[in-house]
Amino acid sequence: KYILDVQVDADLTSDSILHLVHLFDKAEKTSQKEKLLWYYYIEATSSFISISTKTFETTMGNVKSALENVNDTLLSPVIIPPPNLQ
């Protein structure tokens, strides 16, 4: 968006003042929108990191269980092969 230049040394009229009030109002609303966008961006990023952490923890738990199963099988006095290998 383009904002018309307002000359610094120009005489302000009642129209100029209303125009400036309008511009400052728009600037304030734009600032509030940007803050909200950053807030939502940060929240979304935090959620993604949290989900990624939980997924990683679940994956590591599954790997640990699989390794324990392999160790239990190897330590078992009788190793029974899977049905498709008998």
C-alpha positions in Angstrom: 0.0 0.0 0.0 1.1 3.5 -0.7 0.6 6.4 1.7 0.6 9.9 0.2 3.4 12.1 1.3 2.5 14.9 3.7 4.8 17.9 3.4 6.5 18.7 6.7 6.3 22.5 6.2 2.7 22.4 5.0 0.0 24.3 6.8 -2.3 21.8 8.5 -5.9 22.2 7.9 -8.8 20.4 9.5 -8.8 18.0 6.6 -5.1 17.3 7.1 -5.6 16.6 10.7 -8.4 14.2 10.0 -6.2 12.5 7.4 -3.4 12.2 9.8 -5.7 10.8 12.5 -6.9 8.3 10.0 -3.3 7.3 9.0 -2.3 6.9 12.6 -5.4 4.8 13.3 -4.5 2.6 10.3 -0.9 2.3 11.5 -2.0 1.3 15.0 -4.4 -1.4 13.6 -1.7 -2.7 11.2 0.7 -2.9 14.2 -1.9 -4.9 16.2 -2.4 -7.2 13.2 1.3 -7.8 12.9 1.6 -8.6 16.6 -1.3 -11.1 16.3 0.3 -12.7 13.2 3.6 -13.1 15.2 1.7 -14.5 18.1 0.0 -17.1 15.9 3.2 -17.9 14.2 5.0 -18.5 17.5 2.1 -20.6 18.8 2.1 -22.7 15.6 5.8 -23.2 15.7 5.6 -24.2 19.4 2.9 -26.7 18.6 4.9 -28.2 15.8 8.0 -28.5 18.0 5.9 -30.1 20.7 4.3 -32.6 18.3 7.7 -33.3 16.8 9.1 -34.0 20.3 6.3 -36.3 21.1 6.6 -38.1 17.8 10.4 -38.5 18.4 9.8 -39.8 22.0 7.2 -42.3 20.7 9.6 -43.5 18.0 12.5 -43.9 20.5 10.2 -45.8 22.8 9.2 -48.1 19.9 12.9 -48.6 19.0 13.7 -49.4 22.7 10.8 -51.9 22.9 12.0 -53.6 19.6 15.5 -53.8 20.9 14.3 -55.3 24.2 12.3 -57.9 22.2 15.3 -58.8 20.2 17.5 -59.1 23.3 14.8 -61.2 25.1 14.6 -63.5 22.0 18.4 -63.9 21.9 18.6 -64.6 25.6 15.8 -67.1 25.5 17.0 -70.7 26.0 14.8 -71.8 23.1 14.7 -69.6 20.0 11.5 -70.2 18.1 11.7 -68.9 14.6 8.8 -67.0 13.2 6.0 -69.1 11.6 7.1 -68.2 8.0 10.6 -69.5 8.6 9.7 -72.9 10.2 
